[in-house]
Amino acid sequence: MPQISYFLGVIIRMFYRDHNPPHFHAFYGEHQALIDIQKNEILSGSLPPRVLGIVVEWTAIHQEELLENWKRAMNKEELLNIAPLV
């Protein structure tokens, strides 16, 4: 599962040929969550509230890039790195 971004201890990854809806995996320590890209909400799992807020903010900023990476993943193309939240 390729890592596409890393910021403030949060690792963002995306699987190739994963299931719909378009989403990514966010990891923070022992926590992990699947985040719906279009709705910008948790599909499953959990993150601490502060970390979820950071991930939601990052997702809103990079939604188009995330959707492009989702398309690339479905086509087994190389995923692009996305800038961290600064």
N, C-alpha and C positions, 0 to 999 in steps of 0.2 A: 504494500500500500504506500504509494509515493507521498512524501511530505511536500506540501505546497507552500507552507508558511510556518513561521515560528515567531512568537512575540510574548513577552511577559510570562514565560513559562508555559504558554499554550502552544501545543503542536496541532497543526491542521493537516489532515490527510484526506486523500480521496482514493477509492478503489476503482480499478478498471472493471468495466462491465458490471457495475453494481445495479441494484434495483431502483425503480422509480419510487417516490418523486426525487428530483435532483437534490442531492444532499452532500454533506461532507461530515467527517468525523473530527471532533475536537477532543483533545486529551489534555488533562491537567492533573499531574500527580496520579493518584489512583482513580480519579474521576474521568468519565468519558461520556460523550453525548453525540447523537446524530442530529445535525441541524439542517432543517429544510431551507434551501437557498432562497426560494421565492417567498415563502411565508416568514422567513427569518425567525423560526421557533424550533424548539426541541421536538424531535420525533420520538426519541427514546433516550434513556440514560439521564444523567444529571451532571450539572456543574455547580460549584458554589455560586451564590448570587452575584458576587462582585465579578467573578470570572465570566459568568453568563452575560453580564452587562457589557463587558469588554468584547466578547465574541459577537454579540448582537450589533454593537457599533461597527466593528470591523466588517461584518457581513454586509451591512447597509452600504458601506463605502465601496466594497469590492464585489457587489452582486453580479455585475456584468462579466467580470473576469472569472468568477466562480462558475457561472453558467457556461462560459466558453470552455473552461476546463472540464466541466461535466460532459459536454459534447465530445471533447477530445478523448476523454476516458472511455466513453461508449464506443468510440472508433479505434480504441487501442493506440492512440497517438500519444506522443510525449506530453506530459502536463507541464504547464508553465508555473514558475514561482510567482507568488503574489506578495506584494510588499507587506511588511508587518505594520501593526498599529503603532504609531509613534506619537 
